[in-house]
């Protein structure tokens, strides 16, 4: 399993860490800003590549996503949609054809790209993991709960 931890203090990502069977239970790393973070690697992650809880924040909740560079994908999508809108206004058959081509490309990418497991609490990512029935796509209700927790924690820290 590969884990890409996220710093709880500044939100920057650490370089990916390959978790092997002989990896230590606790790993200490520093982020690019100098914050030290201790990762707790469970036996299930080491032995079976099975995610039970986040190694960074020890949170049990996570969601499935596709491992795609989101900025590149969104940028190309906006460009192609702009081109298709132009083609729809000039020659509608070409515009419809481009939209169908985009839908087909999206389907192929969805089927071929590997899954990514993301922690709701801190945003750390895991790759090359064993999928279980408990792992589901992003749930806005759970995501909002964790967002509210973060805001409340920030508010409490700044008020003291």
Secondary structure, 3 states (H helix, E strand, C coil): CEEECECCCCCCECCCEECCCCCCCEEEEECCCCCEEEEECCHHHHHHCCCCCCCCCCCCCEEEEECCCHHHHHHHHHHHHHHHHHHHHHCHHHHHHHHHHHHHHHHHHHHHCCEEEEECCCCCEEECCCCCCCCEECCHHHHHHHHHHHHHHHHHHHHC
